[in-house]
Amino acid sequence: MRNNVNIRIHNRKSIEMKLEYVPAGAPDRSDYQIDLFLFFPGNMGINETTYEKKHFYQDLTRNIRLKTPDFYLNNYYKRLKHFDDTCRVAMHSPNCEYMYKKFVCGYRAMLRNHTANITDESTEEDIGLLLEHVEKNRNIFRKLRKKHEGSDMFVLGDEFTSVVSNVYLVRLYDRLNAPQKEMILDTIKEELHYRREHYPQSTAGDDEQNEKLINRYEWLKSYFYSILHLQAKRKKADTATTGLLYAFAAGLSMVFATVIAFWAQMKYGNFTVPFFAALVLGYMFKDRIKEGARAYLRKKFSAHIYDFETLIYESSNRHAMGKTYEKAAFINVKDLPSYAANGYDPTDNIIRFSKTVRINHKKIKEVMDSEIDGITDIMRLNVRRFISGLEEPLTLVYSVSDTNLEKKYVEKTYDMNVVLRVAGKNGEAVIRGVLTVSARGIKRFRMD
């Protein structure tokens, strides 16, 4: 299993966990398991009473989509160059639209992956090769826009790939310290000049324009990535299993009440005060036994009971591509698995979220695209409820410098440990980190 697992801050109020999952050996079907552990310090006041399970599911956004195919510099350029020939007969057919949008998504993924491989140790030739392919591919997107100017899809594709080029090249430029990084500036400036001339709505400006630019980028991204989105139909899971367990608990309590009634009848006879008292006591304890048996059986079989079951479909909702099973609960420190149990305060309150995902790769390749070899699993957790009850973020502290008394306002923060594990048949990946929050929102996330 080749995994690319990442945790990052999505915005001030949410953290994103992203997995790109590609099973080894191209199987027809595969499963993987995600386990997320959140450790809340006692002074945050997050526990089973203050934070119900339903709130956790409301705060957790889950999204599974097809993974963008891995295009490499050379083969990507060759295929994009022949796009016109491939779609000559029916340029505006659904298949050609899908292919073009896939190329646009692939360009972004290719640029992201190749810029990530450039370091301060990279040679001038390495950077030059990347910039050469950026220019060659961008020229094709420009030509397609001119040739099919009446089609919004090609105009939007040209605009989006121009923005994407600048996004990743600017990030690369900021990250590098090597002298050869100056080569990147020319390409950045060229794309900025091109957009000022053709797509002024996608250029930076004053605050209002910058807000529009961000929204425009998100809209373009959604427009092209829609071809990779999968539809989810979520429902409560294991109703038959829990129903059977609850029926057993009810039967157990009924056995107790019936035994008490039979015993009292045999000992005291019918229509006597002791028999009446025994019936009342049996009824009183019957409900308590039923509730206790329910809790015990649910805990005993918790590994087989899930909260939600989700069917995953392609956009037409006709073909099921997979299924997920999810459950969440507060757990005790003693119930932590070994990979998540080291170095944490025993007074922490801990939430464990587990998700099992089953993917039908054969159907994805047959129904959708033979080049798709995996999926992207994205979860975003909103921390708004976690921080709503925290103390005011600024606390007054005093310090003495020489003979002066200095006052400072310091932000009060809380450290939440986070453990994320992804496991499949061919291996596992574990990420451990610390999420620092205050009453204002997320401050930072640090990997352990």
C-alpha positions as CSV (number, residue, x, y, z in Angstrom):
1,M,0.0,0.0,0.0
2,R,1.4,3.4,-1.0
3,N,0.1,6.1,1.3
4,N,0.5,9.8,1.3
5,V,-0.9,10.9,4.6
6,N,-0.9,14.5,5.7
7,I,-2.3,16.6,8.5
8,R,-2.4,20.4,8.2
9,I,-4.3,23.4,9.4
10,H,-7.1,24.2,6.9
11,N,-8.1,27.5,8.4
12,R,-8.4,29.2,11.8
13,K,-11.2,26.9,12.9
14,S,-10.5,23.5,11.2
15,I,-7.8,21.0,10.7
16,E,-7.5,18.8,7.6
17,M,-6.4,15.1,7.4
18,K,-5.8,13.9,3.9
19,L,-4.9,10.4,2.6
20,E,-4.0,9.4,-1.0
21,Y,-4.6,5.7,-1.0
22,V,-3.2,3.4,-3.8
23,P,-3.3,-0.3,-3.0
24,A,-0.3,-2.4,-4.0
25,G,-0.7,-4.9,-6.8
26,A,-3.8,-3.3,-8.4
27,P,-6.4,-5.6,-6.7
28,D,-10.0,-5.7,-7.7
29,R,-11.1,-4.7,-4.2
30,S,-9.2,-3.5,-1.1
31,D,-9.9,-2.3,2.4
32,Y,-8.1,0.2,4.6
33,Q,-8.7,1.4,8.2
34,I,-8.4,5.0,9.6
35,D,-8.1,5.5,13.4
36,L,-8.1,9.1,14.7
37,F,-7.4,9.8,18.4
38,L,-8.0,13.3,19.9
39,F,-6.6,13.9,23.4
40,F,-8.3,16.7,25.3
41,P,-6.6,18.2,28.4
42,G,-8.8,18.1,31.4
43,N,-8.9,21.9,31.7
44,M,-10.6,22.1,28.3
45,G,-13.8,20.6,29.7
46,I,-14.4,18.3,26.8
47,N,-16.0,15.0,27.8
48,E,-19.0,12.7,27.2
49,T,-21.3,15.1,29.0
50,T,-20.3,18.4,27.3
51,Y,-19.5,17.0,23.8
52,E,-22.0,14.4,22.5
53,K,-21.2,12.0,19.7
54,K,-23.7,13.7,17.4
55,H,-21.7,16.9,17.8
56,F,-18.5,15.1,16.7
57,Y,-20.2,13.9,13.5
58,Q,-21.6,17.4,12.8
59,D,-18.0,18.8,13.2
60,L,-16.3,16.2,11.0
61,T,-16.7,16.7,7.3
62,R,-15.8,13.6,5.3
63,N,-15.2,13.5,1.5
64,I,-13.9,10.7,-0.7
65,R,-13.0,11.3,-4.3
66,L,-11.1,9.6,-7.0
67,K,-7.3,10.2,-6.9
68,T,-6.0,12.4,-9.7
69,P,-3.9,10.1,-12.1
70,D,-0.1,10.5,-11.7
71,F,1.1,12.3,-14.8
72,Y,4.8,12.8,-15.3
73,L,6.4,15.6,-17.2
74,N,7.2,13.9,-20.5
75,N,4.1,11.7,-20.9
76,Y,1.8,14.4,-19.7
77,Y,3.0,16.8,-22.4
78,K,2.8,14.3,-25.2
79,R,-0.8,13.3,-24.3
80,L,-2.0,16.8,-23.8
81,K,-0.4,17.8,-27.1
82,H,-2.6,15.2,-28.9
83,F,-5.8,16.0,-27.1
84,D,-7.3,17.6,-30.3
85,D,-6.6,14.5,-32.4
86,T,-8.1,12.2,-29.7
87,C,-11.3,14.3,-29.6
88,R,-11.5,15.4,-33.2
89,V,-14.9,13.7,-33.9
90,A,-16.9,14.9,-30.9
91,M,-15.0,17.7,-29.1
92,H,-18.0,18.6,-26.9
93,S,-18.9,15.0,-26.0
94,P,-19.0,13.9,-22.3
95,N,-15.9,11.8,-22.8
96,C,-13.9,14.6,-24.2
97,E,-15.1,16.9,-21.5
98,Y,-14.0,14.4,-18.9
99,M,-10.7,13.9,-20.6
100,Y,-10.0,17.7,-20.7
101,K,-11.0,18.2,-17.1
102,K,-8.8,15.3,-16.1
103,F,-5.8,16.9,-17.9
104,V,-6.5,20.1,-16.0
105,C,-6.6,18.3,-12.6
106,G,-3.6,16.2,-13.7
107,Y,-1.6,19.4,-14.5
108,R,-2.2,20.7,-10.9
109,A,-1.2,17.3,-9.4
110,M,1.9,17.1,-11.6
111,L,3.0,20.6,-10.7
112,R,2.5,20.0,-7.0
113,N,4.4,16.7,-7.1
114,H,7.3,18.0,-9.2
115,T,7.8,21.2,-7.3
116,A,7.8,19.2,-4.1
117,N,10.8,17.3,-5.5
118,I,12.8,20.4,-6.1
119,T,15.2,21.3,-3.1
120,D,18.1,23.5,-2.5
121,E,20.3,20.6,-3.7
122,S,18.6,20.5,-7.1
123,T,20.6,21.7,-10.0
124,E,19.9,24.5,-12.4
125,E,19.1,21.9,-15.0
126,D,16.4,20.4,-12.7
127,I,14.6,23.7,-12.3
128,G,15.1,24.5,-15.9
129,L,13.5,21.3,-17.0
130,L,10.4,21.9,-14.8
131,L,10.0,25.5,-16.1
132,E,10.4,24.3,-19.7
133,H,7.5,21.8,-19.2
134,V,5.4,24.4,-17.5
135,E,5.8,26.7,-20.5
136,K,5.2,23.9,-23.0
137,N,2.0,22.7,-21.3
138,R,0.7,26.3,-20.7
139,N,1.2,27.0,-24.4
140,I,-1.1,24.1,-25.3
141,F,-3.8,25.3,-22.9
142,R,-3.5,28.7,-24.5
143,K,-3.8,27.3,-28.0
144,L,-6.8,25.2,-27.0
145,R,-8.5,28.3,-25.6
146,K,-7.9,30.2,-28.9
147,K,-9.0,27.3,-31.1
148,H,-12.2,26.6,-29.1
149,E,-12.9,30.1,-28.0
150,G,-16.6,29.6,-28.0
151,S,-16.3,26.9,-25.3
152,D,-16.2,28.1,-21.7
153,M,-14.5,24.9,-20.6
154,F,-11.3,25.7,-22.5
155,V,-11.3,29.4,-21.4
156,L,-11.7,28.3,-17.8
157,G,-9.0,25.6,-18.2
158,D,-6.6,28.2,-19.5
159,E,-7.4,30.5,-16.6
160,F,-7.2,27.9,-13.9
161,T,-3.9,26.3,-15.1
162,S,-2.3,29.8,-15.2
163,V,-3.4,30.5,-11.6
164,V,-2.2,27.0,-10.6
165,S,1.2,27.6,-12.2
166,N,1.7,30.7,-10.1
167,V,0.5,29.2,-6.9
168,Y,3.0,26.3,-7.0
169,L,5.9,28.3,-8.5
170,V,5.5,31.0,-5.9
171,R,5.5,28.4,-3.1
172,L,8.6,26.9,-4.6
173,Y,10.3,30.3,-4.9
174,D,9.6,31.1,-1.3
175,R,10.8,27.8,-0.1
176,L,14.2,27.7,-2.0
177,N,17.3,29.5,-0.8
178,A,19.5,28.4,-3.7
179,P,20.7,31.1,-6.2
180,Q,19.1,29.3,-9.1
181,K,15.7,30.0,-7.7
182,E,15.7,33.4,-9.5
183,M,15.0,31.4,-12.7
184,I,11.5,30.9,-11.5
185,L,10.6,34.6,-11.3
186,D,10.5,35.0,-15.1
187,T,7.8,32.3,-15.4
188,I,5.8,33.8,-12.5
189,K,5.9,37.3,-14.0
190,E,5.0,36.0,-17.5
191,E,1.8,34.3,-16.1
192,L,0.9,37.4,-14.1
193,H,1.2,39.5,-17.2
194,Y,-0.9,37.1,-19.2
195,R,-3.7,37.0,-16.7
196,R,-3.8,40.8,-16.4
197,E,-4.4,40.9,-20.1
198,H,-6.9,38.0,-20.4
199,Y,-8.2,37.2,-16.9
200,P,-8.1,40.3,-14.7
201,Q,-10.6,38.7,-12.3
202,S,-7.8,36.2,-11.4
203,T,-5.2,38.7,-10.5
204,A,-4.4,40.3,-7.1
205,G,-5.4,43.8,-6.2
206,D,-7.1,45.6,-3.2
207,D,-8.7,43.7,-0.4
208,E,-12.0,43.3,-2.2
209,Q,-10.3,42.0,-5.3
210,N,-8.2,39.6,-3.3
211,E,-11.3,38.2,-1.7
212,K,-12.8,37.7,-5.2
213,L,-9.6,36.1,-6.4
214,I,-9.7,33.5,-3.6
215,N,-13.4,32.7,-4.3
216,R,-12.7,32.5,-8.0
217,Y,-9.8,30.0,-7.4
218,E,-12.0,27.8,-5.2
219,W,-14.8,27.9,-7.8
220,L,-12.5,26.9,-10.7
221,K,-11.0,24.1,-8.6
222,S,-14.5,22.8,-7.8
223,Y,-15.5,23.1,-11.5
224,F,-12.7,20.9,-12.7
225,Y,-12.5,18.5,-9.8
226,S,-16.2,17.7,-9.9
227,I,-15.3,14.8,-12.3
228,L,-13.5,13.1,-9.5
229,H,-16.1,13.5,-6.9
230,L,-18.0,10.5,-5.5
231,Q,-21.5,10.7,-4.1
232,A,-22.2,9.4,-0.6
233,K,-25.4,8.0,0.8
234,R,-25.0,7.8,4.6
235,K,-27.3,5.9,6.9
236,K,-27.3,4.5,10.5
237,A,-25.3,1.3,10.6
238,D,-25.8,-2.1,12.1
239,T,-29.5,-1.7,13.0
240,A,-29.9,-5.5,12.7
241,T,-27.0,-6.2,15.0
242,T,-27.9,-3.7,17.6
243,G,-31.5,-4.8,17.4
244,L,-30.5,-8.4,18.0
245,L,-28.3,-7.4,21.0
246,Y,-31.0,-5.3,22.5
247,A,-33.6,-8.1,22.0
248,F,-31.2,-10.4,23.9
249,A,-30.9,-7.9,26.7
250,A,-34.7,-7.6,26.9
251,G,-35.0,-11.4,27.0
252,L,-32.5,-11.6,29.8
253,S,-34.3,-9.1,31.9
254,M,-37.6,-10.9,31.2
255,V,-36.1,-14.2,32.3
256,F,-35.2,-12.6,35.6
257,A,-38.7,-11.1,36.2
258,T,-40.3,-14.4,35.2
259,V,-38.1,-16.4,37.6
260,I,-39.0,-14.1,40.4
261,A,-42.7,-14.3,39.6
262,F,-42.6,-18.2,39.4
263,W,-40.7,-18.4,42.7
264,A,-43.0,-16.1,44.5
265,Q,-46.1,-17.9,43.2
266,M,-44.7,-21.3,44.2
267,K,-43.7,-20.1,47.7
268,Y,-46.6,-17.8,48.6
269,G,-49.4,-18.7,46.2
270,N,-51.6,-16.5,44.0
271,F,-53.4,-13.4,45.3
272,T,-51.0,-12.8,48.3
273,V,-49.2,-9.7,49.4
274,P,-45.7,-11.3,49.1
275,F,-46.5,-12.5,45.6
276,F,-47.7,-9.0,44.7
277,A,-44.5,-7.4,46.2
278,A,-42.3,-9.9,44.2
279,L,-44.0,-9.0,41.0
280,V,-43.4,-5.3,41.6
281,L,-39.7,-5.8,42.6
282,G,-39.2,-8.1,39.5
283,Y,-40.7,-5.3,37.3
284,M,-38.5,-2.6,38.9
285,F,-35.3,-4.6,38.4
286,K,-36.2,-5.8,35.0
287,D,-35.7,-2.4,33.3
288,R,-32.4,-1.9,35.2
289,I,-31.1,-5.3,34.1
290,K,-32.2,-4.6,30.5
291,E,-30.3,-1.2,30.4
292,G,-27.2,-2.8,32.0
293,A,-27.2,-5.7,29.6
294,R,-27.6,-3.4,26.7
295,A,-24.5,-1.3,27.8
296,Y,-22.5,-4.4,28.5
297,L,-23.3,-6.1,25.2
298,R,-22.7,-2.9,23.2
299,K,-19.3,-2.6,24.8
300,K,-18.5,-6.3,24.4
301,F,-19.3,-6.2,20.7
302,S,-18.2,-2.7,20.0
303,A,-15.6,-3.9,17.4
304,H,-18.6,-5.1,15.3
305,I,-21.0,-2.2,15.8
306,Y,-20.7,1.1,13.8
307,D,-22.6,4.3,14.0
308,F,-22.9,5.0,10.2
309,E,-22.7,3.1,7.0
310,T,-22.0,5.0,3.8
311,L,-22.4,3.8,0.2
312,I,-20.2,5.5,-2.3
313,Y,-21.5,6.0,-5.8
314,E,-20.2,7.7,-9.0
315,S,-22.0,10.9,-10.1
316,S,-25.0,9.1,-11.8
317,N,-25.7,7.2,-8.5
318,R,-26.1,4.0,-10.5
319,H,-22.9,2.2,-9.6
320,A,-21.7,1.6,-6.1
321,M,-17.9,2.1,-5.9
322,G,-17.4,1.2,-2.2
323,K,-18.6,1.5,1.3
324,T,-17.5,3.0,4.6
325,Y,-18.2,2.1,8.2
326,E,-17.7,4.7,11.0
327,K,-17.9,4.9,14.7
328,A,-16.8,7.3,17.4
329,A,-16.7,7.2,21.2
330,F,-14.8,8.5,24.3
331,I,-12.4,5.8,25.5
332,N,-10.3,5.3,28.6
333,V,-6.5,5.5,28.5
334,K,-6.2,1.8,29.2
335,D,-8.1,1.1,26.0
336,L,-5.5,2.9,23.8
337,P,-3.6,0.7,21.4
338,S,0.2,0.6,21.8
339,Y,0.9,2.9,18.9
340,A,-1.2,5.7,20.5
341,A,-0.5,5.1,24.3
342,N,2.9,6.6,24.9
343,G,3.5,9.9,26.6
344,Y,0.0,11.2,27.3
345,D,-1.5,12.6,30.5
346,P,-3.7,9.9,32.0
347,T,-6.3,12.6,32.9
348,D,-6.9,13.4,29.2
349,N,-10.3,12.8,27.8
350,I,-9.9,10.8,24.5
351,I,-12.1,10.5,21.5
352,R,-11.5,7.6,19.1
353,F,-12.9,7.8,15.6
354,S,-12.6,4.7,13.4
355,K,-13.4,4.4,9.7
356,T,-13.2,1.2,7.6
357,V,-13.3,1.9,3.8
358,R,-13.9,-0.8,1.2
359,I,-13.2,0.2,-2.4
360,N,-14.2,-1.7,-5.6
361,H,-11.3,-0.7,-7.8
362,K,-12.4,-3.1,-10.6
363,K,-15.7,-1.2,-10.9
364,I,-14.0,2.2,-10.9
365,K,-11.8,1.2,-13.8
366,E,-14.6,-0.4,-15.7
367,V,-17.3,2.3,-15.2
368,M,-15.2,5.5,-14.8
369,D,-11.6,5.5,-15.8
370,S,-9.0,2.7,-16.3
371,E,-6.2,5.2,-15.3
372,I,-7.6,5.8,-11.8
373,D,-5.5,3.6,-9.4
374,G,-6.6,5.0,-6.0
375,I,-8.8,7.4,-4.0
376,T,-8.3,10.6,-2.0
377,D,-9.8,10.5,1.5
378,I,-10.2,14.0,3.1
379,M,-11.5,14.7,6.6
380,R,-11.9,18.2,8.1
381,L,-12.5,18.6,11.8
382,N,-14.0,21.9,13.0
383,V,-12.8,22.9,16.5
384,R,-15.4,25.6,17.1
385,R,-17.2,23.6,19.8
386,F,-13.9,22.6,21.4
387,I,-12.9,26.2,22.0
388,S,-16.3,27.8,22.7
389,G,-16.0,27.3,26.4
390,L,-12.3,28.2,26.8
391,E,-11.1,31.1,28.9
392,E,-10.5,34.6,27.4
393,P,-7.4,34.3,25.1
394,L,-5.4,37.1,26.7
395,T,-4.1,36.9,30.3
396,L,-2.2,39.7,32.0
397,V,1.3,38.7,33.3
398,Y,4.0,40.8,35.0
399,S,7.7,40.8,34.7
400,V,10.5,42.9,36.1
401,S,13.2,44.4,33.8
402,D,15.9,46.2,35.8
403,T,13.8,48.5,38.0
404,N,10.7,48.6,35.9
405,L,7.6,46.6,36.2
406,E,6.3,45.4,32.8
407,K,2.8,44.3,31.9
408,K,2.2,41.8,29.1
409,Y,-0.8,40.2,27.7
410,V,-0.2,36.5,26.9
411,E,-2.5,34.3,24.9
412,K,-3.7,31.3,26.9
413,T,-3.3,28.1,24.8
414,Y,-4.1,24.4,25.1
415,D,-2.2,21.5,23.6
416,M,-4.3,18.6,22.1
417,N,-2.4,15.5,21.1
418,V,-3.5,14.0,17.8
419,V,-2.7,10.5,16.5
420,L,-3.8,9.4,13.0
421,R,-3.2,5.8,11.8
422,V,-3.9,4.4,8.4
423,A,-3.6,0.7,7.9
424,G,-4.1,-1.8,5.0
425,K,-3.0,-5.3,4.2
426,N,0.4,-4.1,3.0
427,G,1.4,-1.8,5.8
428,E,0.5,1.2,8.0
429,A,1.3,4.8,8.6
430,V,1.1,6.6,11.9
431,I,1.2,10.4,12.4
432,R,1.5,11.9,15.8
433,G,1.3,15.6,16.5
434,V,0.2,18.4,18.8
435,L,-2.6,20.8,17.9
436,T,-2.4,24.1,19.8
437,V,-5.6,26.0,20.2
438,S,-6.9,29.1,22.1
439,A,-10.3,30.7,22.5
440,R,-9.6,32.5,19.2
441,G,-9.0,29.3,17.2
442,I,-6.1,27.1,16.0
443,K,-2.6,28.5,16.7
444,R,-0.5,25.8,15.1
445,F,0.0,22.1,14.4
446,R,3.3,20.5,15.2
447,M,4.4,17.0,14.1
448,D,5.9,14.8,16.9
